[in-house]
């Protein structure tokens, strides 16, 4: 019928081709409509090294990035880093607001939440304190990754914000200087939308766990029985 067809194509390649041509992937050809079809200008086959490539030129303005790495691990890290950077850029197009990075925002939120907890009577105050503790995990992890003592670093950061005066909430952990610094002046920022989504997602997960009334323990598989220790 004059229709070119391919088989054993990776799903990732199909997704890229559909996005580039403006098409929609369908599981049944009989149910395809005119709106599912895509179009491309030209195509050609090229071989780079020992790998054959099918290059498609479209009008959608897409681009292909060729990532290189000495090992599969390095290559995977390059791909993940590029995907993260591209994701941040897309988020910035949606919401251009920025927050001070380096744990500055999380420490400032924790401080304000602790002050708010003092006005809450009853055991609800413990929940607010626990929420503040959870927010302080971010600067703790940053300190640990930098080889710093997490407790001492967190105390220094809190003290810096308390005594920082105006814009003290901009004071965060500068890993290059290994001490608290103004994150806005240092250019260490993070997208507002990502920070908001991370806090909201963690909060919803914690609420879901707290709503669990009971736990049904799965029976142990006989095949997974503990092996007696050898003397």
Backbone bond lengths (Angstrom), bond angles and torsions (degrees), N, CA, C in turn:
res aa  C-N    CA-C-N  psi(-1)  N-CA   C-N-CA  omega(-1)  CA-C   N-CA-C  phi
1 X - - - 1.462 - - 1.534 111.98 -
2 X 1.329 117.94 6.22 1.459 119.84 179.77 1.516 113.45 75.81
3 X 1.324 117.60 19.55 1.462 121.79 -179.23 1.525 108.67 -106.95
4 X 1.319 116.19 122.92 1.457 120.57 179.09 1.523 109.52 -80.54
5 X 1.322 117.18 137.56 1.462 121.50 -177.57 1.521 109.79 -136.01
6 X 1.334 115.04 151.06 1.462 121.78 177.50 1.518 108.23 -128.60
7 X 1.288 116.74 154.79 1.451 121.10 176.26 1.527 109.65 -132.10
8 X 1.325 114.38 160.58 1.461 121.85 -179.60 1.529 111.18 57.71
9 X 1.304 115.52 48.18 1.466 121.55 177.76 1.524 108.76 -97.92
10 X 1.309 117.01 133.52 1.465 121.09 179.85 1.524 110.37 -63.09
11 X 1.330 115.97 144.66 1.463 120.01 -179.30 1.530 111.20 -60.87
12 X 1.326 117.07 -36.25 1.463 119.62 179.15 1.522 111.43 -62.93
13 X 1.349 116.84 -38.95 1.465 120.28 177.57 1.522 111.05 -67.50
14 X 1.330 116.62 -38.06 1.463 119.67 177.21 1.524 111.11 -63.08
15 X 1.315 116.80 -41.34 1.464 120.28 178.98 1.524 111.02 -62.38
16 X 1.335 116.61 -43.55 1.459 120.08 179.44 1.521 111.54 -64.24
17 X 1.334 116.55 -42.56 1.461 120.62 -179.98 1.524 111.11 -64.98
18 X 1.330 116.76 -41.65 1.464 120.44 179.39 1.521 111.16 -64.60
19 X 1.321 117.10 -42.40 1.461 120.21 179.54 1.519 111.09 -66.71
20 X 1.344 116.45 -38.83 1.452 119.47 -179.45 1.513 113.53 -69.45
21 X 1.319 116.57 -34.28 1.470 120.72 -177.24 1.521 112.76 -95.32
22 X 1.319 117.66 -4.52 1.459 119.91 -178.49 1.512 112.89 73.80
23 X 1.325 117.26 29.15 1.463 121.44 -178.60 1.522 110.24 -101.83
24 X 1.331 114.91 170.88 1.459 122.28 177.56 1.520 108.94 -120.56
25 X 1.329 117.12 129.75 1.459 120.65 179.13 1.525 110.15 -72.45
26 X 1.319 116.22 132.64 1.464 121.89 178.44 1.524 108.05 -127.55
27 X 1.316 116.13 147.02 1.465 120.72 -179.04 1.520 112.57 -88.30
28 X 1.328 117.34 -18.56 1.465 121.78 -178.43 1.522 108.55 -131.28
29 X 1.337 116.57 118.21 1.463 120.96 -178.08 1.522 111.13 -61.84
30 X 1.322 117.29 -33.01 1.461 120.38 -177.39 1.525 112.10 -65.90
31 X 1.324 117.13 -22.61 1.461 120.43 -179.21 1.526 112.66 -97.60
32 X 1.323 117.23 3.56 1.457 120.37 179.95 1.523 110.70 -70.35
33 X 1.316 115.94 144.77 1.460 122.29 178.41 1.526 109.40 -117.94
34 X 1.317 115.45 172.36 1.465 120.23 179.37 1.527 110.61 -61.31
35 X 1.326 116.41 -34.85 1.457 119.86 -179.93 1.513 113.90 -67.59
36 X 1.342 117.69 -17.34 1.463 121.28 179.06 1.519 112.59 -82.73
37 X 1.334 117.01 -14.18 1.458 120.73 -175.38 1.523 111.20 -76.94
38 X 1.335 115.35 149.94 1.453 121.95 175.27 1.516 110.35 -121.22
39 X 1.313 116.33 176.60 1.463 120.62 -178.22 1.524 109.53 -144.71
40 X 1.329 115.72 148.47 1.459 120.57 174.70 1.518 108.54 -137.27
41 X 1.339 115.76 159.09 1.463 121.28 -175.92 1.521 111.07 -79.69
42 X 1.320 116.74 -50.23 1.465 120.51 -178.58 1.524 108.99 -157.28
43 X 1.316 115.55 167.18 1.463 121.55 177.32 1.521 109.06 -145.94
44 X 1.326 115.39 153.18 1.458 120.11 179.18 1.523 109.19 -153.08
45 X 1.309 115.66 158.11 1.459 122.32 179.13 1.524 109.42 -106.78
46 X 1.317 116.81 131.52 1.457 121.83 177.45 1.525 108.97 -136.76
47 X 1.315 115.41 151.17 1.460 120.97 178.93 1.515 109.19 -117.51
48 X 1.321 116.27 120.77 1.463 122.63 177.70 1.523 107.50 -111.42
49 X 1.321 115.17 114.66 1.452 118.45 -174.09 1.513 109.15 69.97
50 X 1.307 117.09 -117.73 1.462 121.43 177.16 1.520 111.66 -115.18
51 X 1.346 116.80 11.15 1.457 121.21 -176.72 1.522 109.30 -109.05
52 X 1.332 115.80 127.93 1.461 121.59 178.04 1.525 109.71 -86.80
53 X 1.322 116.39 137.37 1.462 122.13 -178.79 1.521 109.65 -126.93
54 X 1.326 115.13 143.37 1.464 122.06 173.89 1.518 106.79 -107.69
55 X 1.314 117.33 113.15 1.458 123.11 -175.22 1.524 108.95 -101.71
56 X 1.319 116.06 125.99 1.459 122.44 -178.24 1.520 108.89 -115.72
57 X 1.328 116.72 128.48 1.463 122.40 176.92 1.524 108.97 -100.73
58 X 1.315 116.57 125.28 1.461 121.57 -177.43 1.522 110.35 -126.18
59 X 1.313 115.08 175.38 1.462 121.47 178.18 1.526 111.99 -99.15
60 X 1.328 117.49 4.39 1.461 120.60 -176.35 1.529 112.96 -81.27
61 X 1.322 118.29 -7.95 1.454 120.45 177.81 1.509 114.55 77.65
62 X 1.317 118.60 23.73 1.456 121.18 179.57 1.521 111.56 -77.74
63 X 1.303 116.49 165.04 1.461 122.26 179.47 1.518 109.11 -142.24
64 X 1.317 116.29 152.98 1.461 122.59 179.48 1.519 109.53 -116.14
65 X 1.307 117.07 130.24 1.461 122.59 176.97 1.520 108.71 -104.32
66 X 1.310 116.72 126.69 1.458 121.94 178.29 1.521 107.76 -97.33
67 X 1.325 116.69 110.39 1.464 122.07 -179.24 1.524 109.26 -94.01
68 X 1.318 116.40 137.82 1.458 121.83 -179.42 1.527 109.55 -122.85
69 X 1.312 115.48 147.41 1.458 120.25 178.50 1.509 110.20 -158.57
70 X 1.324 115.97 149.68 1.466 120.19 -177.83 1.521 112.00 -69.79
71 X 1.334 117.28 -29.26 1.462 122.14 178.54 1.524 109.20 -135.56
72 X 1.322 116.03 168.87 1.457 120.46 178.00 1.530 110.94 -63.33
73 X 1.319 116.22 -35.02 1.468 119.70 179.39 1.521 111.19 -65.55
74 X 1.328 116.46 -45.59 1.465 120.44 178.73 1.518 110.55 -64.45
75 X 1.329 116.79 -41.72 1.457 120.62 179.21 1.524 111.40 -62.72
76 X 1.325 116.47 -42.20 1.457 119.64 177.67 1.516 112.11 -62.99
77 X 1.334 116.59 -38.01 1.465 120.47 178.44 1.526 110.79 -66.72
78 X 1.329 117.42 -38.31 1.469 120.93 177.23 1.520 110.54 -63.16
79 X 1.316 116.66 -43.92 1.463 120.55 179.75 1.527 111.22 -63.97
80 X 1.328 117.20 -43.22 1.467 120.15 179.30 1.528 111.35 -65.64
81 X 1.331 117.03 -39.90 1.463 120.18 179.56 1.524 110.82 -64.55
82 X 1.334 116.21 -41.91 1.463 119.18 178.69 1.524 110.82 -66.30
83 X 1.329 116.90 -40.75 1.467 119.87 178.76 1.524 110.93 -63.45
84 X 1.338 116.98 -39.49 1.469 120.15 177.93 1.526 110.94 -64.56
85 X 1.338 116.41 -45.25 1.465 119.96 -179.85 1.524 111.14 -63.67
86 X 1.330 116.36 -40.84 1.460 119.87 178.85 1.521 110.83 -66.35
87 X 1.339 116.45 -37.67 1.460 119.65 177.92 1.516 112.22 -64.21
88 X 1.342 116.50 -40.75 1.468 120.03 177.83 1.526 110.35 -63.82
89 X 1.346 116.86 -41.17 1.463 120.01 179.11 1.528 111.21 -62.66
90 X 1.327 116.91 -40.77 1.471 120.12 178.15 1.524 110.98 -65.63
91 X 1.333 116.83 -39.14 1.462 120.03 177.55 1.521 110.90 -63.99
92 X 1.322 117.39 -37.15 1.459 120.77 -179.82 1.519 111.89 -67.46
93 X 1.321 117.24 -29.42 1.458 119.73 175.96 1.522 110.91 -68.34
94 X 1.324 116.27 -29.67 1.462 120.75 179.94 1.523 111.80 -81.75
95 X 1.326 117.34 -39.48 1.467 121.70 -179.19 1.524 107.43 -146.43
96 X 1.322 117.18 115.03 1.457 121.63 -173.26 1.528 113.24 -88.38
97 X 1.319 118.68 3.88 1.464 120.59 -179.60 1.528 110.99 -71.71
98 X 1.325 115.63 143.89 1.459 122.19 -178.08 1.527 110.13 -126.57
99 X 1.330 115.19 154.77 1.456 122.20 177.12 1.525 109.16 -123.77
100 X 1.317 115.84 156.76 1.463 120.13 175.24 1.523 109.36 -66.54
101 X 1.325 116.55 131.84 1.458 121.07 -178.03 1.520 111.75 -90.60
102 X 1.324 115.78 -159.23 1.451 120.35 178.37 1.511 114.68 65.43
103 X 1.341 117.34 23.33 1.455 120.59 -179.51 1.513 114.09 79.29
104 X 1.344 117.90 3.28 1.466 120.75 -177.91 1.521 111.62 -63.08
105 X 1.317 116.36 -46.32 1.464 120.21 -178.20 1.522 111.07 -64.77
106 X 1.323 117.20 -41.66 1.463 120.43 -177.89 1.528 111.72 -67.80
107 X 1.329 117.18 -37.89 1.464 119.74 177.42 1.524 110.41 -67.72
108 X 1.334 116.90 -40.82 1.464 120.22 178.68 1.526 111.06 -63.30
109 X 1.338 116.81 -41.27 1.464 120.19 177.50 1.525 111.15 -64.84
110 X 1.329 116.52 -41.01 1.467 120.17 179.59 1.526 110.92 -63.65
111 X 1.321 117.40 -41.30 1.470 120.64 178.76 1.525 110.98 -62.51
112 X 1.325 116.19 -46.14 1.466 119.30 -179.91 1.523 110.86 -65.85
113 X 1.322 117.40 -36.63 1.461 120.54 -179.84 1.528 110.86 -67.84
114 X 1.325 117.32 -35.69 1.466 119.65 177.88 1.529 110.70 -66.85
115 X 1.328 117.07 -37.56 1.465 119.25 176.29 1.524 110.67 -65.61
116 X 1.330 115.94 -38.20 1.464 119.77 178.09 1.524 110.99 -67.45
117 X 1.341 116.82 -34.61 1.468 120.63 -178.73 1.523 111.48 -63.39
118 X 1.327 117.31 -29.57 1.465 120.18 -179.86 1.520 112.41 -65.06
119 X 1.333 117.08 -22.34 1.465 120.60 -179.36 1.525 112.59 -92.37
120 X 1.339 117.42 -0.85 1.464 121.30 -177.98 1.525 109.11 -96.56
121 X 1.318 118.47 123.16 1.466 119.81 177.42 1.531 110.81 -82.87
122 X 1.311 115.88 157.16 1.460 120.13 174.28 1.516 113.25 79.67
123 X 1.333 113.71 -166.23 1.461 120.43 -175.04 1.521 113.20 -73.79
124 X 1.336 117.22 -13.30 1.457 119.04 177.29 1.530 111.16 -58.95
125 X 1.337 115.17 -25.88 1.465 119.21 178.97 1.526 110.97 -62.22
126 X 1.337 116.78 -34.01 1.463 120.42 179.00 1.528 111.17 -65.66
127 X 1.338 115.92 -36.41 1.460 119.36 177.92 1.516 111.81 -64.85
128 X 1.335 116.71 -41.22 1.460 120.32 177.95 1.525 111.09 -65.05
129 X 1.334 116.42 -39.18 1.464 119.95 177.46 1.530 111.11 -64.48
130 X 1.332 116.54 -39.72 1.464 120.30 179.00 1.527 111.00 -65.63
131 X 1.335 116.44 -36.92 1.466 120.54 177.79 1.527 109.47 -63.59
132 X 1.336 116.70 -42.01 1.462 120.53 178.28 1.526 110.95 -63.49
133 X 1.339 116.75 -40.16 1.471 120.28 177.13 1.525 110.87 -60.75
134 X 1.333 116.26 -39.58 1.468 120.35 -179.86 1.526 111.20 -65.27
135 X 1.330 117.49 -37.83 1.461 120.43 178.91 1.526 111.42 -65.14
136 X 1.323 116.56 -32.17 1.462 120.13 -178.28 1.524 112.75 -77.67
137 X 1.319 117.42 -2.90 1.466 120.23 176.26 1.527 110.30 -64.79
138 X 1.340 117.51 -35.07 1.469 120.94 -177.76 1.526 111.80 -59.81
139 X 1.330 120.19 -55.38 1.472 118.22 177.74 1.525 112.88 -63.87
140 X 1.329 117.88 -29.76 1.466 119.87 176.74 1.532 110.67 -62.61
141 X 1.338 116.11 -45.75 1.467 120.43 -179.31 1.525 110.62 -65.30
142 X 1.338 116.69 -40.25 1.466 119.93 177.58 1.525 110.69 -59.72
143 X 1.328 116.21 -42.61 1.465 119.84 179.65 1.524 111.11 -65.17
144 X 1.328 117.46 -42.97 1.465 120.81 179.82 1.524 111.02 -63.45
145 X 1.328 117.16 -41.75 1.464 120.22 179.67 1.525 111.92 -64.98
146 X 1.332 116.48 -26.52 1.463 120.42 179.27 1.525 112.31 -89.81
147 X 1.333 116.83 1.87 1.453 120.22 -179.94 1.510 113.71 79.31
148 X 1.339 117.53 19.44 1.460 121.99 179.63 1.520 110.22 -99.98
149 X 1.311 115.65 161.15 1.456 120.04 175.79 1.524 108.61 -73.23
150 X 1.336 119.16 119.39 1.471 120.45 -174.24 1.524 113.48 -64.43
151 X 1.328 117.60 -36.95 1.468 119.96 -177.56 1.524 110.63 -70.82
152 X 1.337 117.01 -48.86 1.463 120.12 179.85 1.527 111.23 -62.63
153 X 1.326 116.41 -40.65 1.462 120.00 -179.28 1.518 111.22 -65.18
154 X 1.332 116.74 -41.84 1.461 120.08 179.02 1.526 110.98 -64.20
155 X 1.326 116.92 -41.78 1.464 120.10 178.17 1.526 111.21 -63.41
156 X 1.330 117.48 -40.11 1.459 120.84 177.39 1.524 111.19 -63.91
157 X 1.327 115.71 -39.71 1.458 119.97 -178.53 1.525 111.13 -68.18
158 X 1.328 116.75 -42.30 1.466 120.40 177.97 1.525 110.32 -64.46
159 X 1.334 117.02 -43.82 1.464 120.45 179.11 1.524 111.31 -63.28
160 X 1.335 116.96 -37.63 1.461 120.24 179.14 1.521 111.05 -64.66
161 X 1.329 117.39 -39.47 1.460 119.76 178.73 1.527 111.57 -71.30
162 X 1.323 117.37 -36.20 1.467 120.42 179.56 1.525 110.66 -64.79
163 X 1.328 116.57 -39.52 1.465 121.05 -177.13 1.523 112.75 -100.18
164 X 1.326 116.87 10.26 1.457 119.64 -174.35 1.503 115.94 -81.57
165 X 1.317 118.12 -17.67 1.458 120.63 -179.80 1.513 111.97 74.50
166 X 1.337 116.48 -138.75 1.461 121.99 -178.34 1.529 110.69 -63.56
167 X 1.327 115.63 137.67 1.470 122.31 -179.75 1.531 112.01 58.44
168 X 1.327 116.33 31.89 1.466 118.92 178.41 1.519 111.60 -65.91
169 X 1.348 116.67 -23.10 1.465 119.37 179.26 1.521 112.05 -71.15
170 X 1.331 117.72 -5.23 1.463 121.27 175.88 1.528 111.95 -86.89
171 X 1.329 117.04 -6.26 1.464 120.58 -177.44 1.524 110.05 -81.66
172 X 1.329 115.04 120.19 1.455 121.20 179.56 1.514 110.45 -137.44
173 X 1.313 116.22 -171.23 1.460 121.78 -176.30 1.525 110.11 -90.55
174 X 1.326 116.00 114.99 1.459 122.01 174.93 1.528 107.72 -93.36
175 X 1.314 116.69 107.16 1.462 120.84 -174.59 1.520 112.33 -69.33
176 X 1.336 117.97 -24.13 1.459 119.83 178.15 1.526 110.86 -72.20
177 X 1.334 115.99 -40.69 1.465 120.19 178.33 1.522 112.14 -89.88
178 X 1.363 115.95 -12.58 1.465 122.40 178.48 1.528 111.92 58.56
179 X 1.331 115.51 39.34 1.462 120.91 177.64 1.525 108.56 -161.27
180 X 1.340 117.78 164.09 1.467 120.31 178.38 1.526 110.98 -63.00
181 X 1.330 115.58 141.27 1.460 121.72 179.27 1.520 108.73 -153.89
182 X 1.330 116.36 165.96 1.457 121.89 178.22 1.525 108.66 -73.43
183 X 1.309 116.63 113.46 1.454 121.45 -175.22 1.525 112.48 -70.13
184 X 1.310 117.42 -33.65 1.465 120.54 -179.94 1.523 109.93 -67.37
185 X 1.341 116.84 -45.39 1.461 120.21 178.54 1.523 111.65 -67.47
186 X 1.323 116.90 -30.09 1.471 120.84 179.65 1.521 112.55 -82.67
187 X 1.331 116.96 -8.74 1.462 120.43 -179.52 1.510 113.89 75.87
188 X 1.330 117.44 20.67 1.469 121.98 178.72 1.520 107.50 -98.19
189 X 1.320 116.33 98.34 1.459 122.44 -173.64 1.519 110.17 -128.38
190 X 1.314 116.39 163.54 1.459 122.14 175.06 1.526 109.00 -140.10
191 X 1.333 117.72 146.91 1.471 120.62 -179.38 1.526 111.68 -62.48
192 X 1.303 115.60 137.94 1.467 120.92 179.44 1.519 111.10 -62.21
193 X 1.326 116.46 -41.23 1.460 120.24 -174.84 1.524 111.65 -63.91
194 X 1.337 117.39 -39.69 1.464 120.46 -179.54 1.524 110.57 -67.93
195 X 1.334 117.02 -43.00 1.465 120.12 178.55 1.523 110.68 -63.15
196 X 1.306 116.42 -40.90 1.466 120.46 -179.94 1.521 110.95 -64.87
197 X 1.338 116.96 -43.73 1.459 120.58 -179.14 1.527 111.37 -66.25
198 X 1.319 117.80 -37.91 1.466 120.10 -179.54 1.525 111.07 -66.02
199 X 1.332 117.00 -42.55 1.467 119.96 179.30 1.522 110.49 -68.46
200 X 1.337 116.53 -42.59 1.464 119.82 -179.70 1.525 111.07 -64.93
201 X 1.348 117.26 -41.97 1.460 120.07 179.47 1.516 112.67 -64.62
202 X 1.338 116.92 -42.21 1.461 120.17 178.63 1.524 111.13 -65.74
203 X 1.333 116.41 -37.72 1.467 120.18 179.21 1.523 111.04 -65.29
204 X 1.327 116.89 -44.09 1.462 120.31 179.05 1.528 111.28 -63.71
205 X 1.333 117.10 -38.62 1.468 120.05 178.34 1.526 110.93 -64.48
206 X 1.338 116.93 -41.77 1.465 120.21 178.93 1.524 111.29 -65.19
207 X 1.329 116.80 -40.25 1.467 120.45 178.64 1.523 110.61 -63.49
208 X 1.337 116.65 -40.36 1.468 120.03 179.33 1.524 111.06 -62.57
209 X 1.335 116.67 -39.67 1.467 119.88 179.03 1.525 110.94 -66.89
210 X 1.333 116.81 -40.15 1.464 120.21 -179.21 1.524 112.01 -66.89
211 X 1.318 116.73 -23.86 1.466 120.18 -179.24 1.522 112.79 -81.45
212 X 1.316 117.87 -6.31 1.463 121.23 179.54 1.527 108.56 -72.47
213 X 1.325 116.59 121.70 1.465 121.36 -178.68 1.522 112.77 -86.29
214 X 1.323 116.72 -29.90 1.454 119.27 -176.16 1.522 108.78 -153.41
215 X 1.297 115.92 162.02 1.456 122.15 179.74 1.514 108.59 -125.68
216 X 1.320 116.86 128.52 1.458 122.21 176.36 1.521 108.01 -98.68
217 X 1.321 114.97 114.00 1.457 118.99 -178.03 1.528 109.95 -79.98
218 X 1.319 115.86 131.84 1.460 120.75 178.60 1.522 109.58 -72.23
219 X 1.321 115.39 143.86 1.457 119.83 178.67 1.518 109.27 -70.97
220 X 1.314 114.91 141.72 1.454 119.60 -178.47 1.519 110.34 -72.78
221 X 1.325 114.88 133.40 1.458 120.99 177.82 1.530 108.76 -69.94
222 X 1.350 117.24 127.57 1.473 118.61 179.23 1.516 112.68 -54.97
223 X 1.343 115.89 -31.72 1.460 118.82 -179.52 1.519 112.21 -69.52
224 X 1.362 115.72 -19.77 1.458 120.31 -178.66 1.520 111.43 -100.16
225 X 1.332 117.06 16.53 1.463 120.61 -179.33 1.522 110.18 -59.93
226 X 1.312 114.89 149.77 1.450 119.64 -178.01 1.526 110.46 -65.23
227 X 1.297 115.07 137.44 1.464 121.15 178.16 1.518 108.33 -84.98
228 X 1.332 119.04 128.21 1.472 119.94 -180.00 1.516 111.24 -60.69
229 X 1.319 114.79 141.77 1.451 120.03 -179.10 1.528 110.23 -68.18
230 X 1.318 115.07 143.40 1.465 121.35 178.82 1.524 109.00 -88.59
231 X 1.289 116.23 131.77 1.462 120.73 178.20 1.526 109.63 -85.32
